[in-house]
Amino acid sequence: MINLQDDPEELDDELFEHHRIMADPGQSLVRADKFLFDRLPNVTRTKIQNGIHDGFVKVNEKPIKPNYKVHPNDVITVSFPEPPRDTDVKPENIPLNIVFEDEHILVVNKAAGMVVHPAFQNWTGTLVNALTYHFQNLPEMKGNEGRPGLVHRIDKDTSGLLVIAKTEIAMTALAKQFFDHSIERTYQAIVWGVPNPPEGTINVNVGRSLKDRRITAAFPEGDFGRTAITHYKLLEDLRYVSLIECRLETGRTHQIRAHMKFLKHPIFNDETYGGNEVLKGTVFTKYKQFVDNCFKIIPRQALHAKTLGFIHPATKKFIQFDSELPADFKEVMEKWEHYVKYN
């Protein structure tokens, strides 16, 4: 199974138990990943190993290492940040901003504030609720039931382009391109400060923070997390902030947001990663008021999934889509351009 690219946007401190298995008294010593693979339906061994690595699997209430061997009478639990749920999705008549559509795929421009799929605390009002209203019989990835059409996702408060599969063939072809990192994805972001050098590659592992499970942390030593690669380029220097382009090579939870924080250039007004404070500029009250006004205009992280390119599942031709920056993003950019010009 090829998993959805980009993990769920909303992480939560509390974990909910989904599976509890007690090993038999005569259980032979066997690796935990193999033990669970033989007992859990529709789950790959790789996904189980990732779950162990992320702390979702415990034996006798204690986290384990991937090479742990199950013993007789061990109690193995598998938990996740969201409670077990019914995979049925309620269709909702929510308008979609469709950029492209044919019989195989759909490209939509998601507005900031919309969650991509139903999950804990967001069971309705999502993109998937809208998709199931407007389209029937969308395919689902094995192991990702309840998320029809999805092959990737973006954060709730990130705006921009998503491709949706309308057929099983399209889903398989697109999922493989994401898995192979051949999908071309560029984002634009307003970040604090001006990156130096103005162009570069961040090749730093990211994973759930060891201190706060709700956020993604960078692990430059490579001892935790998974490989994450972001190519960035400065587009506009605005003295205290800058407009950058980020091209994703991998798709991890909050990858750009965590990488830019690691680079000490958090995304503007990204509350989760410290970008909602005045990090660059003067101490004057007038300047602080200006920044606060900008925060009010774009009450979210200033991040937009701008372009998306891939091989069409049916025609086998490369196609690419571009999108306009949303109004809140453009307005803040114009305010910063005016500020640095006249101050």
Secondary structure as a PSIPRED ss2 file (coil, helix, strand):
# PSIPRED VFORMAT (PSIPRED V4.0)

   1 M C   1.000  0.000  0.000
   2 I C   1.000  0.000  0.000
   3 N C   1.000  0.000  0.000
   4 L C   1.000  0.000  0.000
   5 Q E   0.000  0.000  1.000
   6 D C   1.000  0.000  0.000
   7 D C   1.000  0.000  0.000
   8 P C   1.000  0.000  0.000
   9 E C   1.000  0.000  0.000
  10 E C   1.000  0.000  0.000
  11 L C   1.000  0.000  0.000
  12 D C   1.000  0.000  0.000
  13 D C   1.000  0.000  0.000
  14 E C   1.000  0.000  0.000
  15 L C   1.000  0.000  0.000
  16 F E   0.000  0.000  1.000
  17 E E   0.000  0.000  1.000
  18 H E   0.000  0.000  1.000
  19 H E   0.000  0.000  1.000
  20 R E   0.000  0.000  1.000
  21 I E   0.000  0.000  1.000
  22 M E   0.000  0.000  1.000
  23 A C   1.000  0.000  0.000
  24 D C   1.000  0.000  0.000
  25 P C   1.000  0.000  0.000
  26 G C   1.000  0.000  0.000
  27 Q C   1.000  0.000  0.000
  28 S C   1.000  0.000  0.000
  29 L C   1.000  0.000  0.000
  30 V E   0.000  0.000  1.000
  31 R E   0.000  0.000  1.000
  32 A H   0.000  1.000  0.000
  33 D H   0.000  1.000  0.000
  34 K H   0.000  1.000  0.000
  35 F H   0.000  1.000  0.000
  36 L H   0.000  1.000  0.000
  37 F H   0.000  1.000  0.000
  38 D C   1.000  0.000  0.000
  39 R C   1.000  0.000  0.000
  40 L C   1.000  0.000  0.000
  41 P C   1.000  0.000  0.000
  42 N C   1.000  0.000  0.000
  43 V C   1.000  0.000  0.000
  44 T C   1.000  0.000  0.000
  45 R H   0.000  1.000  0.000
  46 T H   0.000  1.000  0.000
  47 K H   0.000  1.000  0.000
  48 I H   0.000  1.000  0.000
  49 Q H   0.000  1.000  0.000
  50 N H   0.000  1.000  0.000
  51 G H   0.000  1.000  0.000
  52 I H   0.000  1.000  0.000
  53 H H   0.000  1.000  0.000
  54 D C   1.000  0.000  0.000
  55 G C   1.000  0.000  0.000
  56 F C   1.000  0.000  0.000
  57 V E   0.000  0.000  1.000
  58 K E   0.000  0.000  1.000
  59 V E   0.000  0.000  1.000
  60 N C   1.000  0.000  0.000
  61 E C   1.000  0.000  0.000
  62 K E   0.000  0.000  1.000
  63 P E   0.000  0.000  1.000
  64 I C   1.000  0.000  0.000
  65 K C   1.000  0.000  0.000
  66 P C   1.000  0.000  0.000
  67 N C   1.000  0.000  0.000
  68 Y C   1.000  0.000  0.000
  69 K E   0.000  0.000  1.000
  70 V E   0.000  0.000  1.000
  71 H C   1.000  0.000  0.000
  72 P C   1.000  0.000  0.000
  73 N C   1.000  0.000  0.000
  74 D C   1.000  0.000  0.000
  75 V E   0.000  0.000  1.000
  76 I E   0.000  0.000  1.000
  77 T E   0.000  0.000  1.000
  78 V E   0.000  0.000  1.000
  79 S E   0.000  0.000  1.000
  80 F E   0.000  0.000  1.000
  81 P C   1.000  0.000  0.000
  82 E C   1.000  0.000  0.000
  83 P C   1.000  0.000  0.000
  84 P C   1.000  0.000  0.000
  85 R C   1.000  0.000  0.000
  86 D C   1.000  0.000  0.000
  87 T C   1.000  0.000  0.000
  88 D C   1.000  0.000  0.000
  89 V C   1.000  0.000  0.000
  90 K C   1.000  0.000  0.000
  91 P C   1.000  0.000  0.000
  92 E C   1.000  0.000  0.000
  93 N C   1.000  0.000  0.000
  94 I C   1.000  0.000  0.000
  95 P C   1.000  0.000  0.000
  96 L C   1.000  0.000  0.000
  97 N C   1.000  0.000  0.000
  98 I E   0.000  0.000  1.000
  99 V E   0.000  0.000  1.000
 100 F E   0.000  0.000  1.000
 101 E E   0.000  0.000  1.000
 102 D C   1.000  0.000  0.000
 103 E C   1.000  0.000  0.000
 104 H C   1.000  0.000  0.000
 105 I E   0.000  0.000  1.000
 106 L E   0.000  0.000  1.000
 107 V E   0.000  0.000  1.000
 108 V E   0.000  0.000  1.000
 109 N E   0.000  0.000  1.000
 110 K E   0.000  0.000  1.000
 111 A C   1.000  0.000  0.000
 112 A C   1.000  0.000  0.000
 113 G C   1.000  0.000  0.000
 114 M C   1.000  0.000  0.000
 115 V C   1.000  0.000  0.000
 116 V C   1.000  0.000  0.000
 117 H C   1.000  0.000  0.000
 118 P C   1.000  0.000  0.000
 119 A E   0.000  0.000  1.000
 120 F C   1.000  0.000  0.000
 121 Q C   1.000  0.000  0.000
 122 N E   0.000  0.000  1.000
 123 W C   1.000  0.000  0.000
 124 T C   1.000  0.000  0.000
 125 G C   1.000  0.000  0.000
 126 T C   1.000  0.000  0.000
 127 L H   0.000  1.000  0.000
 128 V H   0.000  1.000  0.000
 129 N H   0.000  1.000  0.000
 130 A H   0.000  1.000  0.000
 131 L H   0.000  1.000  0.000
 132 T H   0.000  1.000  0.000
 133 Y H   0.000  1.000  0.000
 134 H H   0.000  1.000  0.000
 135 F C   1.000  0.000  0.000
 136 Q C   1.000  0.000  0.000
 137 N C   1.000  0.000  0.000
 138 L C   1.000  0.000  0.000
 139 P C   1.000  0.000  0.000
 140 E C   1.000  0.000  0.000
 141 M C   1.000  0.000  0.000
 142 K C   1.000  0.000  0.000
 143 G C   1.000  0.000  0.000
 144 N C   1.000  0.000  0.000
 145 E C   1.000  0.000  0.000
 146 G C   1.000  0.000  0.000
 147 R C   1.000  0.000  0.000
 148 P C   1.000  0.000  0.000
 149 G C   1.000  0.000  0.000
 150 L E   0.000  0.000  1.000
 151 V C   1.000  0.000  0.000
 152 H E   0.000  0.000  1.000
 153 R C   1.000  0.000  0.000
 154 I C   1.000  0.000  0.000
 155 D C   1.000  0.000  0.000
 156 K C   1.000  0.000  0.000
 157 D C   1.000  0.000  0.000
 158 T C   1.000  0.000  0.000
 159 S E   0.000  0.000  1.000
 160 G E   0.000  0.000  1.000
 161 L E   0.000  0.000  1.000
 162 L E   0.000  0.000  1.000
 163 V E   0.000  0.000  1.000
 164 I E   0.000  0.000  1.000
 165 A E   0.000  0.000  1.000
 166 K C   1.000  0.000  0.000
 167 T C   1.000  0.000  0.000
 168 E H   0.000  1.000  0.000
 169 I H   0.000  1.000  0.000
 170 A H   0.000  1.000  0.000
 171 M H   0.000  1.000  0.000
 172 T H   0.000  1.000  0.000
 173 A H   0.000  1.000  0.000
 174 L H   0.000  1.000  0.000
 175 A H   0.000  1.000  0.000
 176 K H   0.000  1.000  0.000
 177 Q H   0.000  1.000  0.000
 178 F H   0.000  1.000  0.000
 179 F H   0.000  1.000  0.000
 180 D C   1.000  0.000  0.000
 181 H C   1.000  0.000  0.000
 182 S C   1.000  0.000  0.000
 183 I C   1.000  0.000  0.000
 184 E E   0.000  0.000  1.000
 185 R E   0.000  0.000  1.000
 186 T E   0.000  0.000  1.000
 187 Y E   0.000  0.000  1.000
 188 Q E   0.000  0.000  1.000
 189 A E   0.000  0.000  1.000
 190 I E   0.000  0.000  1.000
 191 V E   0.000  0.000  1.000
 192 W E   0.000  0.000  1.000
 193 G C   1.000  0.000  0.000
 194 V C   1.000  0.000  0.000
 195 P C   1.000  0.000  0.000
 196 N C   1.000  0.000  0.000
 197 P C   1.000  0.000  0.000
 198 P C   1.000  0.000  0.000
 199 E E   0.000  0.000  1.000
 200 G E   0.000  0.000  1.000
 201 T E   0.000  0.000  1.000
 202 I E   0.000  0.000  1.000
 203 N E   0.000  0.000  1.000
 204 V C   1.000  0.000  0.000
 205 N E   0.000  0.000  1.000
 206 V E   0.000  0.000  1.000
 207 G E   0.000  0.000  1.000
 208 R E   0.000  0.000  1.000
 209 S C   1.000  0.000  0.000
 210 L C   1.000  0.000  0.000
 211 K C   1.000  0.000  0.000
 212 D C   1.000  0.000  0.000
 213 R C   1.000  0.000  0.000
 214 R C   1.000  0.000  0.000
 215 I C   1.000  0.000  0.000
 216 T E   0.000  0.000  1.000
 217 A E   0.000  0.000  1.000
 218 A E   0.000  0.000  1.000
 219 F E   0.000  0.000  1.000
 220 P C   1.000  0.000  0.000
 221 E C   1.000  0.000  0.000
 222 G C   1.000  0.000  0.000
 223 D C   1.000  0.000  0.000
 224 F C   1.000  0.000  0.000
 225 G C   1.000  0.000  0.000
 226 R E   0.000  0.000  1.000
 227 T C   1.000  0.000  0.000
 228 A C   1.000  0.000  0.000
 229 I E   0.000  0.000  1.000
 230 T E   0.000  0.000  1.000
 231 H E   0.000  0.000  1.000
 232 Y E   0.000  0.000  1.000
 233 K E   0.000  0.000  1.000
 234 L E   0.000  0.000  1.000
 235 L E   0.000  0.000  1.000
 236 E E   0.000  0.000  1.000
 237 D E   0.000  0.000  1.000
 238 L E   0.000  0.000  1.000
 239 R C   1.000  0.000  0.000
 240 Y C   1.000  0.000  0.000
 241 V E   0.000  0.000  1.000
 242 S E   0.000  0.000  1.000
 243 L E   0.000  0.000  1.000
 244 I E   0.000  0.000  1.000
 245 E E   0.000  0.000  1.000
 246 C E   0.000  0.000  1.000
 247 R E   0.000  0.000  1.000
 248 L E   0.000  0.000  1.000
 249 E C   1.000  0.000  0.000
 250 T C   1.000  0.000  0.000
 251 G C   1.000  0.000  0.000
 252 R C   1.000  0.000  0.000
 253 T C   1.000  0.000  0.000
 254 H C   1.000  0.000  0.000
 255 Q H   0.000  1.000  0.000
 256 I H   0.000  1.000  0.000
 257 R H   0.000  1.000  0.000
 258 A H   0.000  1.000  0.000
 259 H H   0.000  1.000  0.000
 260 M H   0.000  1.000  0.000
 261 K H   0.000  1.000  0.000
 262 F H   0.000  1.000  0.000
 263 L C   1.000  0.000  0.000
 264 K C   1.000  0.000  0.000
 265 H C   1.000  0.000  0.000
 266 P C   1.000  0.000  0.000
 267 I E   0.000  0.000  1.000
 268 F C   1.000  0.000  0.000
 269 N C   1.000  0.000  0.000
 270 D C   1.000  0.000  0.000
 271 E H   0.000  1.000  0.000
 272 T H   0.000  1.000  0.000
 273 Y H   0.000  1.000  0.000
 274 G C   1.000  0.000  0.000
 275 G C   1.000  0.000  0.000
 276 N C   1.000  0.000  0.000
 277 E C   1.000  0.000  0.000
 278 V C   1.000  0.000  0.000
 279 L C   1.000  0.000  0.000
 280 K C   1.000  0.000  0.000
 281 G C   1.000  0.000  0.000
 282 T C   1.000  0.000  0.000
 283 V C   1.000  0.000  0.000
 284 F C   1.000  0.000  0.000
 285 T H   0.000  1.000  0.000
 286 K H   0.000  1.000  0.000
 287 Y H   0.000  1.000  0.000
 288 K H   0.000  1.000  0.000
 289 Q H   0.000  1.000  0.000
 290 F H   0.000  1.000  0.000
 291 V H   0.000  1.000  0.000
 292 D H   0.000  1.000  0.000
 293 N H   0.000  1.000  0.000
 294 C H   0.000  1.000  0.000
 295 F H   0.000  1.000  0.000
 296 K H   0.000  1.000  0.000
 297 I H   0.000  1.000  0.000
 298 I C   1.000  0.000  0.000
 299 P C   1.000  0.000  0.000
 300 R C   1.000  0.000  0.000
 301 Q C   1.000  0.000  0.000
 302 A C   1.000  0.000  0.000
 303 L E   0.000  0.000  1.000
 304 H E   0.000  0.000  1.000
 305 A E   0.000  0.000  1.000
 306 K E   0.000  0.000  1.000
 307 T E   0.000  0.000  1.000
 308 L E   0.000  0.000  1.000
 309 G E   0.000  0.000  1.000
 310 F E   0.000  0.000  1.000
 311 I E   0.000  0.000  1.000
 312 H C   1.000  0.000  0.000
 313 P C   1.000  0.000  0.000
 314 A C   1.000  0.000  0.000
 315 T C   1.000  0.000  0.000
 316 K C   1.000  0.000  0.000
 317 K C   1.000  0.000  0.000
 318 F E   0.000  0.000  1.000
 319 I E   0.000  0.000  1.000
 320 Q E   0.000  0.000  1.000
 321 F E   0.000  0.000  1.000
 322 D E   0.000  0.000  1.000
 323 S C   1.000  0.000  0.000
 324 E C   1.000  0.000  0.000
 325 L C   1.000  0.000  0.000
 326 P C   1.000  0.000  0.000
 327 A H   0.000  1.000  0.000
 328 D H   0.000  1.000  0.000
 329 F H   0.000  1.000  0.000
 330 K H   0.000  1.000  0.000
 331 E H   0.000  1.000  0.000
 332 V H   0.000  1.000  0.000
 333 M H   0.000  1.000  0.000
 334 E H   0.000  1.000  0.000
 335 K H   0.000  1.000  0.000
 336 W H   0.000  1.000  0.000
 337 E H   0.000  1.000  0.000
 338 H H   0.000  1.000  0.000
 339 Y H   0.000  1.000  0.000
 340 V H   0.000  1.000  0.000
 341 K H   0.000  1.000  0.000
 342 Y H   0.000  1.000  0.000
 343 N C   1.000  0.000  0.000
